[in-house]
Amino acid sequence: MGTDMLSRCNQADSPVDRFISVVAWNISTLRPPIFGFAPYNPILGETHHVSRANLNVLLEQISHHPPVSALHATDEKQKIQLIWCQQCVPKFNGIAVVNEVRGKRQLKLLSRGETYEMNSPDLLIRILPTPGVDWDGDVRIRCPENGLEAELHYGHKSFLGLRGSHRSVKGKILETSTKRTLFEFNGNWDRTVTMKDNASRKLTVIYNAEEVYSGLKTPIVNDLQGVLSTESAAVWSELSEALMRHDWEKANEAKNAVEEKQRELLRERESKGETWVPQHFTLTRNKDGVWDCLPIHQWVPPAPIIVPLS
């Protein structure tokens, strides 16, 4: 079983140790992206509901144009809540497509009265000179309740691969009021990340990717009757089966069928003057075009799809 980085955030006794655990958990949310053709284009209202132990996670595609997704995850036993709302905005710079991930991510430790706000790095899809995908950019984590914040920079090798480090992360934790740096960290998010205590000069490993990745298991359906028709696995089942058989013609037909059904539903709503409303979130958009969402329910219920612990 892999390391449960999220539960660690709530278990540490001191605010500083909890903040360090949140930084380590934030690093653990990254996965090595795979470059290639992606046949799945999330449809409006598509959901993904999955559980692992006491953590129940629910995602919903709350907008199609532009694409915006929302996440609500809760662990009622640990009194942990996650709320994410994010939109990908692609920009082409000549050699790569930079997908800027806009939106707010919140991690709430309810029993501690702490809310950690953070953003996401960008997804960099390189086209030249060698195709590939990387996470890139700056992430800021802040907790007003304990007066701490972190600055992280995710990096990659340069255009010709002569500068930089592959999948690197470096940064610091500082006091918000004084801007005094307490800790500095450095490493690679797909390997290990070490942290230096600026007071004692002590070095410690705060993240080991192998320990986290080694416990990951393939989700399984625990309750077939409980799987909603909007569940990703149900929406794209025919496409997925065709891809596994290498039946590209059938895969294309299955993809077109899903998209045509969405167009039909859109025409039907427009003819009736109806506006689509998310099932699990309330949705707002300010004058600057920034999306935000709130979950309708306090706790996410256990899911019909589970990730085994072992």
C-alpha positions, 0 to 999 in steps of 0.5 A: 500500500502506498503512502497516504499523503492526504491523511498526513496533512491532518495528522501532524500536530503543529501548523508548520508540520501540517503545512509541510505535509500539504506541500508534499501532498501537492507535489504528489498530485502530479503524475507523469503525463503521456504524450499522444492522441487523446480520443476522450473529449469530456462531455457536459455533465460527465462525472467520475465518482470513485472511492479509496478507503474513506476518501470519496471523490466526485468530478463533474464537467460543468462547462463544455465551451469553455471546458471547465471541470469541478472536483469535490472530495471528502474524507468524513473520518479525517474531516478533510474536504477538497474543492477544485474548479479549473479551466484549461486555456491553451496557448500556442507559442510556436514550439509548444502548446501551453495549457494554462490551468486557471481556477482555485483549488482548496484543501480544507482541514475542517477539524483544524479550522484551516483552508489551504488555497493553491493553483495548478502548474501549466501543462506544457505539450511540446511539439518541437524538437521532440514531442513530449509533455511536462508540468511547468510554472509557478504554484503558490500555496497559502493558509491565512489561518496559520500565516504560512505560504509556499512558492513552488516552481516546476521546471523542465529542460530547455528547448534543446535540452541543454539547460534545466532539469527534467521534472524538477521542483524547487521552492520555499516556505515562508512566513506571510507577515515577515516574508522570512524563509523557513524552509527551502526544498529542491528535487524532482517530483517524479523521484524525491524532493528534499527540504532544508530547515534554514534554522538547523540546516537539517536536510530531510526527504519530504516526498518519495514518488516511488513510495506513492506510486507503488501503492496505486491500483486500478479502480474496479466496479464494486456496485454496477447498479450504482454506476450513473449513466453520466459516469466516464466509464459508461459514457466512453465504454464502447470507445474504450473497448474498441481501442483495446481491440485496436479497432480504430474504425469502431472507436471513431464511430463510438466517439462520433456517436457520443458527440452527436448525442451531445449535439442533439441534447444541445439543440433540444435545450435551445429549442425549449429555451432551457439552460443546462445546470450542473447536478452536483455544483453551483456555478458562478462566473465573474465579470473577468470570466473567472469560474468558481463552484461550490458543491451542493452537498457537504459530504461525497457519498461512497462510490460504486467504483473503488480503488483497492488498498492492496 
